[in-house]
Amino acid sequence: MFSKILIANRGEIACRVIETARKMGVATVAVYSDADARAKHVQMADEAVHIGASPVGESYLKGDRIIQAARDTGAQAIHPGYGFLSENPDFVDAVQAAGLTFIGPSADAIRAMGLKDAAKKLMEEAGVPVVPGYHGAEQDADFLAAEADKIGYPVLIKARAGGGGKGMRKIDTPAGFKAGLEGAQREGQASFGDAAVLIEKWITTPRHIEMQVFGDGTRAVHLFERDCSLQRRHQKVIEEAPAPGMTDEMRSAMGAAAVKAAEAIGYSGAGTIEFIVDGSDGLRPDGFWFMEMNTRLQVEHPVTEEITGIDLVEWQLRVASGEPLPAGQDDISITGHAFEARLYAEDASKGFLPATGRLGALQFPDGVRADSGVRAGDEITPFYDPMIAKLITHGPTREVALGQLRRALEQTVVAGSVTNLPFLAALTRHEGFAAGEVDTGLIERDQAALTAIPDAPADVVAIAAIAALGVANGQTGFTLWTPLTHSVTLDDRLVRVTVLGGGDFDVEIDVQNEGQGGQNVPIRGLVTTGSDIRYEGGSYRVACENDIVTVFDRAVPHVFTRIDPLSRAAEAGAGGDVLIAPMPGLIKVVNTEAGATVTQGDALIVMEAMKMEHTLTAPRDGIVAQLAAKPGGQVADGDVLLSLEPMEE
Ligand code: ADP
């Protein structure tokens, strides 16, 4: 076994590898970019080496710097994780040339599977069923159009170098072929520097079922299937194992094909054979076809670990260090059912737009496996994949495991960025999904319902207001002046909270709609514990980060922005010399006089505006030079109410 390895990756997969290495007594070296200087994987590793600037091209894709870091730290092997350099055969060659071990397959095996067309040809020769279509070298547009006619529409055009759902076009009629071809070629050229395509028959009601394989260079075993049919734009969202509706007969046919595929290229390490399955009429042993092989550990490997009880990273280290396969086919069996949901910083209601932000709160329920590369307080930056975590559950049956996933999502607290949490939770409540009727079109068909964000109910708004005002514990935050009623503006709602004491509150929402009258929400018996707020008839989790208040209504986060008219004035005035009226209003209280010594934060003037009272505090320590505000006086927006003596230099 190695004594020290370097992990050429970041985020959750780097953390995942470090965990197993530590368990095995293997020391770890992390690499990191500027943006990741304080990242979780850096903190977890025994050593860490800075390899460059934040863009991946200047750090995580710099193979030479990574190899140098391994040599400098005395690491004997490099684990590539997934993505980045994990399927780059030139990197594998360079690692070996440096006298180090690549924890993964040979460069030749990666090359054999690197291009979809060559891989299909190879698999066809090995007797593995492949998706009917054209995967030859001829790329003339008219020729390809004729091939598409032969295959029969709809067809799928794929960039042969494609990955991550890029460079694919589904074409329904011959009239759309040329435009689709150009699109796929353009994307292939732009993303992979290779415009060549292949054409496949479009499989109706397609299901994506893949087999986990593991080889030692000569022999291979499979660790059963994963169903990854729940996809949006060809990207996986929730994965599970085993596949719903799988029969023993089909599983052995797929397993045998997968092992044949791995052994055909002398595969070593963890790999995945992806099949497309025709799910229109149940699962049949003659209804699956090879799509491609991923020559690395997959994002969704944990569901396989859960149902087999095997640590795939441990197997990777053992086989890479020269041990034989740790188990034979007959030693591997399935226990129960597992799910994985991918939690991303992205806006599902805006076409899954990636998001960024500082995760003010991040908390997963106890007892649930959450593979994550970030902690509360960490930033999701624009430089990398916006994944926050993978939530994995394992139960005796599919129904139990799905229920666990639903509850796990409902109890997850994540604030500071928009996330797909509500979308994932909606999926776990989807009737068809619950019934195991999965296909790759499910999400798109029901997208509107799955991504709709319901309006915040009145009690959620009331709790947000109580949390925003910081009065949940009966404390007012005001020392000199303690009114019973506080007001706060949450986005476009003006909310008034009357503290009755003993955890009782009367909340009036939208008080500015005087004519229609505000909505009254009584909140009684409120108690807070950590981020939990409970009261008679309800309970929520709440996270406050700066001016953002997030109330979790099960897995649906309702996000409110506290609009504070004073904050702008306070910002302008902080550390400055003057107090300025933030809006027109009436001076109610003046708590100081000219010549008085004040301390920063002292409440000096209370004014009433828009039926709310506002306290203006001393911008810094100092002596009051001039006082223009008088109780009962009307002031205009921007009036100087008080000025302090200039600071001595
Ligand atoms: P990538 O390498 O970009 O991920 P894949 O070849 O793995 O591309 O295909 C991605 C997804 O596209 C599959 O999981 C499946 O949902 C869909 N797909 C691929 N080939 C077909 C096909 N022939 N018919 C229908 N859907 C397909």
Residues whose N, C-alpha, C, O or C-beta is under 5 A from the ligand:
A	BS01	ADP	V131 L156 G162 G163 G164 G165 K166 E200 K201 W202 I203 P206 H208 H234 I276 M291 T440
